[in-house]
Each structure stands twice: as structure tokens, then as C-alpha cells.
Amino acid sequence: MPELPEMEHYKKMLKTHLQNKKITDVEIEREKSINVPAREFISLVRNQTIKDVSRRAKHLLFHLDNDVVLILHLMLGGWMFFGKEEEKPERSIQIKLSFLNNHLYFIGLRLGYLHLYRGLDKAVEELKDLGAEPLSSDLTEHRFLEMVSKRRGSLKTTLVNQSFLSGIGNCYSDELCFHAGLLPQRKFNELSINESRQLYQSMQYILKDALNSGGYMENPFFPGDTLTGGYISKCRVYDREGESCIRCGSQIVNNKISSKKTFYCPVCQR
């Protein structure tokens, strides 16, 4: 599932390619992927201009010039592709937004969605339960230490709790725990101040590095896109079960913590 770095990466590319561009046509192939009747969705989106694209947690918000806001959540298996009809992947398309001869394809939205809200206030209300943004300037180290001092759950389950911190999922929770040298089973209330500080610093480093490296999504966003997916080779534990740890040479394991797959080194993570 795309996490904060992937969605922030998508946001930057969408702003580059589509900001201030008019949506010339809309096609809905799967009505379950939207939250209003297809006819209503099309009438409110067609011929509107994308004023801006923003991100909140794992969601992207498309701001249209008629004050409609589209909230995208790709969920598991969802991705996007931007290009001409002859360039699109041989995959089923759930939604297509056209910009003359180029199109934005939403692919794999079996669990994901593109929901329409009339007004930013309604969109904000929909996302009101999300927690702090890990890379926000508001989330200082001091604020993070205050927040974690009140938690008793494991690092894994707490880091992926979207009402606590928004945007971190299975991949980056494992990666930042490895970077911090902490076992994901550890409880927050068991951490020393220095360990909590290290966790904060690791969160900042890993998320920024992943964003700058194009995240771990495998599929390119447009023809010739060589950045998207660049973080896959940088993952040190995630999806690397049985491989050797780069720090100590021990074998990376995969265990479940509260039903979530968790990859870590049982030797050098303490």
C-alpha cells in the first residue's frame, strides 16, 4: 500500500503535470470507486481546472476551480499512470481523467477510491481523525517525545496507527525501526529518552530519503519515469525475509505483530 513518501512523490508529479490544467473528459468504469452517482461525478468534474494537489497522510486531494475536492486513497494495489492512450498499461482502469490527448489513469482501485466533496470544509471533515504529519514542522522532537510518553503499545502497531501518526504503514514502520536499532515489538513506555529521540531522528531520515528516492512503488507514473520506485533497493528489512542484515549479517525475519507482517533483524535491533 502506498505510504507517505509514495503519495508525496505522486503529489509532486501531479502538480508538475496537471496543475492549472483543465479536465476535458471523465470516464468511470467502476462506480464503486466513487461516492456519488457517475453522472453527478462527471458533471461536477468535467471542464474543471485542477487548481492544486495536496496531501494528507496517505490521501491526495485534487482541488478543482468550482470548489469541488476529490480525495484519493489508493489503498492496497492502487496506482496511477499519466500518458497517452497508446501508452497506458495493459491493466483494467477504474477511472480516467482526460486532459486533451493525455490521460490520468487510476488503476487497481478495488479497495481504493476517488471520492467527491463539495467544498474544502467537507473534505477536511472527512479526514479530521488523522493524526500528526510525521514530516510537518509542527511535529518537533519535543512534541514527538510528549506524544510517545503517553503510549503503551508496541512500536509497530503505534507507528502504523493513523490516528496517532498519519502516513506511515508497514514498510516504513519496519525501516525506521531498523534504522533506529529498535525491535518493533518494543513498547513505547519501555523506551529511554535517547531511544525515543533516535526513533524520531530515524523517522525524519527514512521518510525524507524515501521521498527523495521516489518511494517503493514499482510502476512508473509516466513514460520515461526513472525515479518512481527508487527506494525499493534501499529497503534494509522490509520484504527481505531470509536475507542477510547489512549491519550484522544475521538473517532478517518476518513475524506478525498484531496480525501485521513485520520484518526486522532479531540480533542488532535491541
C-alpha positions as CSV (number, residue, x, y, z in Angstrom):
1,M,0.0,0.0,0.0
2,P,1.4,3.5,-0.9
3,E,2.5,5.4,2.2
4,L,3.5,9.0,2.9
5,P,6.6,9.0,0.7
6,E,4.8,7.5,-2.3
7,M,1.8,9.8,-2.0
8,E,4.0,12.9,-1.6
9,H,6.0,11.8,-4.6
10,Y,2.8,11.4,-6.6
11,K,1.7,14.8,-5.4
12,K,4.8,16.5,-6.7
13,M,4.5,14.8,-10.1
14,L,0.8,15.6,-10.4
15,K,1.4,19.3,-9.6
16,T,4.1,19.3,-12.3
17,H,2.0,17.7,-15.0
18,L,-1.6,18.8,-14.1
19,Q,-1.8,21.9,-12.0
20,N,-3.8,24.6,-13.8
21,K,-4.8,22.0,-16.5
22,K,-8.5,21.6,-17.5
23,I,-10.1,18.1,-17.2
24,T,-11.6,17.7,-20.6
25,D,-13.4,14.4,-20.1
26,V,-14.1,11.8,-17.3
27,E,-14.8,8.1,-17.6
28,I,-16.0,6.0,-14.7
29,E,-15.5,2.2,-15.3
30,R,-16.2,1.2,-11.7
31,E,-18.8,3.2,-9.9
32,K,-17.9,1.6,-6.5
33,S,-14.7,3.6,-6.7
34,I,-16.6,6.9,-6.3
35,N,-19.1,8.0,-3.7
36,V,-21.7,9.7,-5.8
37,P,-23.6,8.6,-9.0
38,A,-21.3,8.6,-12.0
39,R,-23.4,11.2,-13.8
40,E,-23.1,13.6,-10.9
41,F,-19.4,13.0,-10.6
42,I,-18.8,13.6,-14.3
43,S,-20.9,16.8,-14.4
44,L,-19.0,18.3,-11.5
45,V,-15.5,17.3,-12.7
46,R,-15.6,17.6,-16.5
47,N,-14.3,21.0,-17.8
48,Q,-13.0,22.0,-14.3
49,T,-9.4,23.1,-13.8
50,I,-7.1,21.4,-11.2
51,K,-6.1,24.4,-9.0
52,D,-3.9,22.4,-6.7
53,V,-3.0,19.0,-5.4
54,S,-2.3,18.5,-1.7
55,R,-1.6,15.5,0.5
56,R,-2.9,14.5,3.9
57,A,-1.5,11.2,5.3
58,K,-1.9,8.6,2.6
59,H,-4.6,10.7,0.8
60,L,-4.2,13.1,-2.1
61,L,-6.6,16.0,-2.6
62,F,-7.4,17.4,-6.0
63,H,-8.7,20.9,-5.6
64,L,-10.9,22.0,-8.6
65,D,-11.8,25.5,-9.5
66,N,-15.5,25.0,-8.7
67,D,-14.6,24.3,-5.1
68,V,-15.0,20.5,-5.5
69,V,-12.4,18.4,-3.8
70,L,-11.5,14.9,-4.9
71,I,-10.0,12.7,-2.2
72,L,-7.9,9.8,-3.5
73,H,-6.9,6.8,-1.4
74,L,-5.1,4.2,-3.4
75,M,-5.2,1.5,-0.7
76,L,-3.7,-1.9,-1.4
77,G,-2.8,-2.4,-5.1
78,G,-3.8,1.1,-6.3
79,W,-1.6,3.2,-8.6
80,M,-1.7,5.9,-11.2
81,F,-0.4,6.4,-14.7
82,F,-0.3,9.6,-16.8
83,G,0.1,9.4,-20.6
84,K,-1.5,9.0,-23.9
85,E,-4.0,6.2,-24.8
86,E,-1.4,4.1,-26.6
87,E,1.0,4.3,-23.7
88,K,-1.3,3.1,-20.9
89,P,-0.6,-0.2,-19.1
90,E,-2.5,-3.3,-20.1
91,R,-4.5,-3.2,-16.9
92,S,-8.1,-2.6,-16.0
93,I,-8.9,1.1,-15.5
94,Q,-11.4,2.2,-12.9
95,I,-11.4,5.9,-13.5
96,K,-9.9,8.1,-16.3
97,L,-9.5,11.9,-16.2
98,S,-8.6,13.3,-19.6
99,F,-6.5,16.4,-20.4
100,L,-6.9,16.6,-24.2
101,N,-4.6,13.9,-25.6
102,N,-3.1,12.9,-22.2
103,H,-5.0,11.0,-19.5
104,L,-4.6,10.2,-15.8
105,Y,-5.5,6.6,-15.2
106,F,-6.5,5.3,-11.8
107,I,-5.6,1.6,-11.7
108,G,-6.2,-1.1,-9.1
109,L,-8.9,0.8,-7.2
110,R,-10.6,-2.4,-5.9
111,L,-10.2,-1.2,-2.3
112,G,-9.2,2.4,-3.0
113,Y,-11.4,5.2,-4.1
114,L,-11.7,8.7,-5.6
115,H,-14.4,10.5,-3.6
116,L,-16.0,13.8,-4.4
117,Y,-16.8,16.5,-1.8
118,R,-18.5,19.8,-2.5
119,G,-16.2,22.3,-0.6
120,L,-12.9,22.0,1.2
121,D,-14.7,22.1,4.6
122,K,-16.4,18.8,3.8
123,A,-13.2,17.2,2.7
124,V,-11.4,18.4,5.8
125,E,-14.1,17.0,7.9
126,E,-13.7,13.6,6.2
127,L,-10.0,13.5,7.3
128,K,-10.4,15.0,10.7
129,D,-9.5,11.9,12.6
130,L,-6.0,11.6,11.1
131,G,-3.0,12.1,13.4
132,A,0.0,14.3,13.2
133,E,2.0,14.5,9.9
134,P,5.5,13.0,10.6
135,L,7.3,15.5,8.4
136,S,5.4,18.6,9.5
137,S,7.4,21.4,11.1
138,D,4.8,21.3,13.9
139,L,6.0,17.8,14.9
140,T,9.2,18.8,16.6
141,E,11.3,16.3,18.5
142,H,9.9,17.8,21.8
143,R,6.3,17.3,20.6
144,F,7.1,13.8,19.5
145,L,8.6,12.9,22.9
146,E,5.5,14.3,24.6
147,M,3.2,12.2,22.3
148,V,5.1,8.9,22.7
149,S,5.4,9.3,26.5
150,K,1.6,8.6,26.7
151,R,1.7,5.5,24.5
152,R,2.0,1.9,25.8
153,G,1.6,-0.1,22.6
154,S,4.3,-1.7,20.5
155,L,6.4,0.5,18.1
156,K,4.9,-1.4,15.1
157,T,1.2,-1.1,16.0
158,T,1.6,2.5,17.2
159,L,3.6,3.8,14.2
160,V,1.0,2.5,11.8
161,N,-1.9,3.8,13.8
162,Q,-3.2,6.6,11.5
163,S,-4.9,8.4,14.4
164,F,-1.5,8.8,16.1
165,L,0.8,9.4,13.2
166,S,-0.6,9.7,9.7
167,G,1.1,8.3,6.6
168,I,3.3,5.5,8.0
169,G,2.5,1.9,7.1
170,N,4.1,-1.5,7.2
171,C,7.1,-0.7,5.0
172,Y,8.4,2.5,6.7
173,S,7.5,1.4,10.2
174,D,9.9,-1.5,9.7
175,E,12.5,0.6,8.0
176,L,12.7,3.3,10.6
177,C,12.7,0.8,13.5
178,F,15.7,-0.9,11.8
179,H,17.4,2.5,11.3
180,A,16.9,3.3,15.0
181,G,18.2,-0.1,16.0
182,L,14.9,-0.9,17.9
183,L,12.9,-4.1,17.8
184,P,9.3,-3.3,16.5
185,Q,7.9,-5.4,19.4
186,R,9.3,-2.9,22.0
187,K,6.7,-0.9,23.9
188,F,6.9,2.8,23.8
189,N,6.7,3.1,27.5
190,E,9.9,0.9,27.7
191,L,12.0,3.3,25.6
192,S,14.6,5.5,27.1
193,I,14.6,9.2,26.2
194,N,17.6,8.6,24.0
195,E,15.9,5.7,22.2
196,S,12.7,7.9,21.6
197,R,14.9,10.7,20.3
198,Q,16.7,8.2,17.9
199,L,13.3,6.9,16.7
200,Y,12.3,10.5,15.9
201,Q,15.5,11.2,14.0
202,S,15.2,7.8,12.1
203,M,11.6,8.7,11.1
204,Q,12.7,12.0,9.7
205,Y,15.7,10.5,7.9
206,I,13.9,7.4,6.4
207,L,10.8,9.2,5.2
208,K,12.7,12.1,3.6
209,D,15.2,9.6,2.0
210,A,12.3,7.5,0.6
211,L,10.5,10.6,-0.7
212,N,13.7,11.8,-2.5
213,S,14.3,8.3,-3.9
214,G,10.8,8.0,-5.4
215,G,9.3,5.7,-2.8
216,Y,8.9,2.0,-3.3
217,M,6.0,1.8,-5.9
218,E,7.2,-0.3,-8.8
219,N,5.1,1.1,-11.6
220,P,6.3,4.3,-13.4
221,F,4.0,7.3,-13.3
222,F,4.6,8.3,-16.9
223,P,6.7,7.0,-19.9
224,G,10.3,7.6,-19.1
225,D,9.8,8.0,-15.4
226,T,13.1,6.6,-13.8
227,L,12.6,8.0,-10.3
228,T,9.4,6.2,-9.1
229,G,10.3,3.1,-7.2
230,G,13.9,4.1,-6.5
231,Y,13.6,3.3,-2.8
232,I,13.0,-0.4,-3.4
233,S,16.7,-1.1,-3.5
234,K,17.2,0.9,-0.3
235,C,14.9,-1.1,1.9
236,R,17.0,-2.8,4.5
237,V,14.5,-5.1,6.1
238,Y,11.0,-4.7,4.5
239,D,10.2,-7.7,2.3
240,R,13.7,-9.1,2.8
241,E,13.0,-12.2,4.8
242,G,15.9,-14.6,4.8
243,E,18.4,-12.1,3.5
244,S,21.5,-11.1,5.5
245,C,21.3,-8.0,7.7
246,I,23.6,-5.2,6.3
247,R,24.7,-4.4,9.8
248,C,25.5,-7.7,11.5
249,G,25.0,-10.4,8.8
250,S,22.2,-12.1,10.7
251,Q,19.1,-13.3,8.9
252,I,16.2,-10.9,8.5
253,V,13.0,-12.5,9.9
254,N,9.3,-11.9,9.2
255,N,6.9,-12.2,12.2
256,K,3.4,-10.9,12.8
257,I,2.7,-8.3,15.3
258,S,-1.0,-7.8,15.9
259,S,-1.6,-9.6,12.6
260,K,0.7,-7.2,10.7
261,K,3.7,-8.6,8.8
262,T,6.9,-7.2,10.4
263,F,10.4,-7.5,9.1
264,Y,13.4,-7.0,11.3
265,C,16.8,-8.2,12.4
266,P,16.5,-10.1,15.7
267,V,20.2,-9.6,16.6
268,C,21.2,-5.9,16.0
269,Q,17.8,-4.4,16.7
270,R,17.5,-4.3,20.5
